[in-house]
């Protein structure tokens, strides 16, 4: 615990009249307008008022003071207000400069503190609120350091761009490995980020679910049902949302064993039935649940589970096609940011990333509907129940990884653009035909 300063220099008057505090080590240009105030004088007066001082010889008083000083300071500090009294005007003014710390903050020091910024995508919000709280309590017990978190959530691609453009995130947990690779290409994350944590640094997993209306009136059961002319599909925009890119690949994968032409024809027919493409998974849920647009919503399985908890008795049924994609959500330290902030931050951030793969953290993801991979945490995976069984395939194994998938499907002029263009032309023709029929 640091000792009380021997004196402080106040602008115009001691603190009880609201003067402005300046450090005793600061050079003061015109000392004539300043007064020197000793907090020991004020404390002595307050102790006398409280009956804590006693009469006696100077030496006895000094001995008593030495023995009683810690307890007296604590008792006095507890009675002081949390903020200094407001300025009363007069010589030197007040209110414009810095305000003094109350004496209790000098007597009772707070524990060391580290602040970490974590950038993630929308549907992980509640999970990271919970796991950061659990980590903060654990790290305080083990190290005595209070780790606070700033959490920011947006579409995965938006977060990646923000970090590249200067967002000082210490940790990123995004929807696509590709988004982390973009930050690597900018020189902000080291290329070995996959090797630092279990399962190539995949901290949570999920798959694609179909959300349908109560009673499933359109009897939507399989991937093929999405192409029926009477089915309206809600799907986020693959140009802006990581979830929609995963879903696009899931649609492609539903027919990929039949060849490229079969997949292309199938996905094109599904997009002909897409009636709206919101920016991300959370907006897509709002459109389907709140605005009641569409017959089926394609989204993350964990997003359905969380949304249904929020809606309670207005929850909607969902199903998971048995042959489906393994959606893998990666995590990484933002190396250049963390290294610039010193060893305490680096240690806390690294420890937090490791914590995310422990049973304590993985159980929080499981409670919110994420699928726990046994290779990540066997203890939690074996206990997880209630999720529909599914055979999950991986982008790395079936499509050659995300870099290749991005180039083949999502770059400018790639397959997605051709599908969207063809669907747009087809809709224009249908509108023109309908208008012509109406004029007859």
Residue pairs with C-beta under 8 A, 6 or more apart in sequence:
1 107
1 109
2 106
2 109
4 39
4 40
4 73
4 103
4 106
4 107
5 24
5 39
6 24
6 38
6 40
7 24
7 36
7 37
7 38
7 39
8 21
8 22
8 23
8 24
8 37
8 39
8 100
9 21
9 22
9 23
9 24
9 26
9 28
9 34
9 36
9 37
10 19
10 20
10 21
10 22
10 34
10 35
10 37
10 100
11 19
11 20
11 21
11 22
11 33
11 34
11 92
11 93
11 94
11 97
12 19
12 20
12 33
12 34
12 35
12 90
12 91
12 92
12 93
12 94
13 19
13 35
13 90
13 91
13 92
14 35
14 37
14 42
15 21
15 37
15 84
15 85
15 100
16 42
16 84
16 85
17 85
17 87
17 88
17 90
17 94
18 84
18 85
18 86
18 87
18 88
18 94
18 95
19 87
19 92
19 94
20 92
20 93
20 94
20 95
20 96
20 97
20 98
20 99
21 97
21 98
21 99
21 100
22 28
22 97
22 98
28 34
33 91
33 92
34 92
39 103
43 72
43 73
43 76
43 103
44 53
46 76
46 79
47 53
47 72
47 76
50 75
50 76
50 79
52 68
52 72
52 75
53 61
54 61
54 64
56 64
73 103
73 107
74 107
74 108
76 103
77 102
77 103
77 104
77 106
77 107
77 108
78 104
80 102
80 103
80 104
81 102
82 102
82 104
83 99
83 102
84 99
84 100
84 102
86 95
87 93
87 94
87 95
88 94
110 146
111 140
111 144
111 145
111 146
112 144
112 145
112 146
112 344
113 145
113 146
113 147
113 148
114 145
114 146
114 147
114 148
114 344
114 345
114 348
115 147
115 148
115 149
115 150
116 147
116 148
116 149
116 150
116 170
116 171
116 345
116 348
116 349
116 352
117 149
117 150
117 151
117 152
117 167
117 168
117 169
117 170
117 171
118 128
118 132
118 149
118 150
118 151
118 152
118 169
118 170
118 171
118 172
118 173
119 152
119 153
119 154
119 159
119 162
119 163
119 167
119 169
119 171
119 172
119 173
119 174
120 128
120 151
120 152
120 153
120 159
120 172
120 173
120 174
121 153
121 154
121 155
121 156
121 159
121 173
121 174
121 175
121 242
121 280
121 281
121 329
122 153
122 154
122 155
122 280
122 281
122 282
123 243
123 281
123 282
123 300
123 302
123 303
123 306
124 153
124 173
124 204
124 329
125 151
125 153
126 306
126 368
127 204
127 364
127 365
127 368
127 370
128 149
128 151
128 173
129 151
130 364
130 368
131 355
131 356
131 361
131 364
131 365
132 149
132 151
132 352
134 360
134 361
134 364
135 147
135 352
135 355
135 361
136 146
136 147
136 148
136 149
138 355
138 360
139 145
139 147
139 348
139 351
139 352
140 146
140 147
145 344
145 348
147 348
147 352
152 159
152 167
152 169
154 162
154 280
155 175
155 240
155 241
155 242
155 279
155 280
156 174
156 175
156 176
156 179
156 241
156 242
157 176
157 179
157 240
157 241
157 242
158 240
159 167
159 169
159 172
159 174
159 179
160 172
160 174
160 179
160 180
160 182
160 183
161 182
162 169
163 169
163 172
163 183
163 186
163 188
163 334
164 182
164 183
164 186
164 188
168 337
169 334
169 337
170 333
170 334
170 337
170 338
170 341
170 345
170 349
171 331
171 332
171 333
171 334
171 349
171 352
171 353
172 179
172 180
172 183
172 189
172 331
172 332
172 334
173 203
173 329
173 330
173 331
174 180
174 242
174 329
174 330
175 241
175 242
175 243
175 246
175 329
176 242
176 245
176 246
176 330
176 402
177 194
177 200
177 328
177 330
177 402
178 402
178 403
178 405
178 406
179 242
180 189
180 193
180 330
180 332
181 402
181 403
183 189
183 332
183 334
184 190
184 191
184 193
187 336
188 334
188 335
188 336
188 337
189 332
189 333
189 334
189 335
189 336
190 335
193 201
193 330
193 332
193 333
194 200
194 201
194 330
195 201
196 332
196 333
196 353
197 203
197 331
197 353
197 354
197 356
197 357
198 357
198 375
198 376
199 328
199 373
199 375
199 376
200 328
200 330
201 330
201 331
201 332
202 328
202 329
202 330
202 331
202 373
202 376
203 329
203 330
203 331
203 356
203 357
203 365
203 376
204 302
204 329
204 365
204 370
205 326
205 327
205 328
205 329
205 370
205 371
205 372
205 373
205 376
206 300
206 301
206 302
206 303
206 327
206 329
206 369
206 370
206 371
207 250
207 300
207 301
207 320
207 324
207 325
207 326
207 327
207 371
207 390
207 392
208 246
208 247
208 250
208 298
208 299
208 300
208 301
208 320
208 321
208 324
208 325
208 327
209 298
209 299
209 300
209 301
209 303
209 304
209 318
209 319
209 320
210 220
210 296
210 297
210 298
210 318
210 319
210 320
210 321
211 288
211 296
211 297
211 299
211 304
211 316
211 317
211 318
212 218
212 220
212 295
212 296
212 316
212 317
212 318
212 319
213 295
213 316
214 316
214 317
215 317
216 317
217 295
218 225
218 228
218 230
218 231
218 295
218 296
219 225
220 226
220 231
220 295
220 296
220 319
221 319
222 321
223 251
223 254
223 255
223 266
223 321
223 323
225 231
225 296
226 233
226 251
226 270
226 273
226 296
226 298
227 266
227 269
227 270
227 272
227 273
228 273
229 273
230 295
231 273
231 295
231 296
232 273
232 275
232 293
232 294
232 295
232 296
233 270
233 273
233 274
233 275
233 294
233 295
233 296
233 297
233 298
234 274
234 275
234 276
234 278
234 284
234 287
234 288
234 293
234 294
234 296
234 297
234 298
235 244
235 247
235 274
235 277
235 284
235 297
235 298
236 243
236 244
236 247
236 277
236 278
236 279
236 280
236 281
236 283
236 284
236 299
237 244
237 277
237 278
237 279
238 244
238 245
238 247
238 248
238 410
238 416
239 410
239 416
240 279
240 280
241 278
241 279
241 280
241 281
241 284
242 280
243 280
243 281
243 284
243 299
243 300
243 303
244 277
245 409
245 410
246 300
246 325
246 327
247 298
247 299
248 267
248 409
248 410
248 416
249 325
249 395
249 399
249 405
249 409
250 324
250 325
251 266
251 267
251 270
252 263
252 266
252 267
252 409
253 263
253 323
253 325
253 393
253 398
253 399
254 263
254 266
254 321
254 323
255 262
255 263
255 265
255 266
255 267
256 262
256 263
256 398
264 415
264 419
267 419
268 419
268 422
268 423
271 419
271 420
271 423
272 423
272 426
272 427
274 423
275 293
275 294
276 287
276 293
276 294
278 284
278 286
278 287
281 299
281 300
281 303
282 303
284 297
284 299
285 297
285 299
285 303
285 304
285 307
287 293
287 294
287 297
288 294
288 297
288 316
289 307
289 311
289 314
289 316
300 327
301 318
301 320
301 369
301 371
301 387
302 368
302 369
302 370
302 371
303 369
304 316
304 318
304 369
305 368
305 369
306 368
306 369
307 315
308 315
308 316
308 318
309 315
319 388
320 387
320 388
320 390
321 390
322 388
322 389
322 390
322 391
323 390
323 391
323 393
324 390
324 391
324 392
324 393
325 392
325 393
325 394
325 395
326 392
326 393
326 394
326 395
328 394
328 395
331 353
331 356
332 353
333 349
333 350
333 353
338 345
338 346
338 349
338 350
339 346
355 361
356 362
357 376
357 377
358 377
359 377
359 379
359 380
362 372
362 376
362 377
362 379
362 380
363 380
365 372
366 372
366 380
366 383
366 384
369 387
371 384
371 387
372 380
372 381
372 384
373 381
374 381
374 382
395 401
395 402
395 405
396 402
399 405
399 408
407 414
408 414
408 415
409 415
409 416
410 416
